[in-house]
Amino acid sequence: MTTDSAPTPAAGACDGFHPDLPDHPQHGHAADPSARSRVHHIRADDLDGDTAQTGGMRRFAAISGGRVGSERMWMGQTHVAPATSSADHHHGESETAIYIVSGHPEFVFLAEADSGTEEVRLRTGPGDYIFVPPFVPHREENPDPDVEAVVVIARSTQEAVVVNLPSLTVHRPV
């Protein structure tokens, strides 16, 4: 009787794409030419908080041009503390997709109505998705007084584009 099993890695081998490549290469494709020729594993405890920020929330990069050599996307997490609202902001030309991991964050934006503009509030929960088109001003709010809201974000730009605004007023590019 034969049994199929995965080969046992050699001593000192990593769990990355290829045993001869380091598990955590130097971040960025300029510093690491092999960055675009391998699969990257970013551990939950290896997210980078040195990214564009908005008051009231904290962003952590997982996938970016600087970290793994991505050319057309950024992905990471955002944490909104209990009873907190972010500042109003948009993400420039970037499309943003959001997946709710925990909590019940609310996404607030202005929409055209018969009587002008009105504030729209999208209430979400774990498992929900949100799409934010380019240049749409919005803010995230966490009304829960006790539980942090955590979301996963994917953007169509290489880095986390964030333009903080004084209000939700729509500012279209010229």
N, C-alpha and C positions, 0 to 999 in steps of 0.2 A: 504494500500500500504506500502510495506517495502522497505527500502533503505539500501544497504550494504555500510558501511563506515569503515574506519580504526579506531581502538580504539584510543581514545585520551590519550597520555602519561600522567602519573601522574606528579604532580609538581616536578620539580627537576630531572625528568628522562632525559636521554640523547638519542641521535638518533643513538647510537651504536647498535650492534647486539643484545644485551640483556640489558634490563633496569637496571639490578643490577650491570652491569660492567661499569666502568668509560669510558667516551668517549675518553680520551687520557691516556691509561695506561702508566706505566713506560716503556720506550723503552727497547726492548730486552727480549728474552725468559728466560735468566738466572735471571733477576730481576723480571720478571712477568711470573710465571708458566702458567697462563691462556692465554698467548699470542698465543699459538698454538691451542686454543680451541674456538676462537672467530673470527668474521669478523672484520677487521680493516678499519676505515675510516680515510684517511689522507687528510686533507683539503689543498687546493691550497696554502694557506698561512702558512702551517706547514711543508714545505720541509726543509731538513737539508743540509746546505752548508758545513758541516764539513765532507767532503769526499775527496777521492783522486782527485787531480786537475792536469791539464795540462795548461801551459801558453797559453793565448789567449782565454780561454773559462772558464766557471764556471759551475760546476756540482752540482746538488741538489738531494739528496736521498729522495725518498718517501717510497719505500719498500726495506728493507734490513734485514739481520739477527739481527743487533743491534737495529733496530727500531721496527720491528714487529715479529721477530722470524723466518723469512723465512730461509729455509735450502738450497734451490737450485736456488734462483733467486735474482736479484737486479733490481730495476726499479727507474727511476728518470727523471730529465730534465737536458738538457744542453743548455746554452745560449752562443752564440758567438756574440760579439759586432760588430757593423758596421765596415767595412773595416779592419777586423782582421783575422789572421790565427792562428790556434792552433799550438803548438809544435808537432813534429812527435812523435807518440806513438803507442802502441798496448795494448791489454787487456788480455795478458797471455792466459790461457787455456779457457777463457770465450768466448762463442759465443755472439755476440751483435746484437740486432735488434733495428733499429732506425725508428721512425715515424716523419716526418717533420710537425710541427705545424704551423710555420710561417717563413717567409723569404725564401731565396733561397740559403741555404748553399751548398757548394761544398765539395765532399769527394775525397781526392787525395791519390793514392797509386801507387806502382810500379807493373807492370805485365811483364811476360816473352814475348818477341817478337823475331822474326827471327834474329834481329840484336842485341840481348841482352835484356836489360830491358828498358821499356819506362814508363814514367809517364802517368797515366790514371786519368782523372778528371771527376767525375760524378756530373752533375749539377742537382739539385733537386728543388722541390717546395712543397707547402703545400699539404698534402695528400699522398706524396710519401713515400716509405719504402726503407731502406738500410739494408743489412745484411753484417756484418764483421765477417769472420771466426776467430778462435783462432790464435793468434800470427801474424796476418797480420798488418804490420806497415802502418799507415795512418795518415792523418791530416784532420781537418775540416777547411774550409775557408768560410768567409762571405764577398764576394766582394761588397755587397751593401754599399754605403757610408753613408746611413741614417737609415736603418732598421736592428734591431737586429734579428738574426736567433734563433729560439727556436725549440728544438726537444725533443721527449720523447724517452728514452732509456730503453731497457730491456736486462738484461744479465743473462747468465746461471750459474752464480756463486753468492754466498750469499752476497758478498761485491763488490764494484766497483773496480775491478782490473785495475790498470793503470801503464804501464811501459813506462816512457818517454825516448825517444831515440835521439841520435845526428843527425839521418838521417832516410830516408825511407827504408834503406837497410834491407832486410829480414834477421832476426835472428831466425832460427828454434831451438827449444829445442833439447838437445842432447838425 
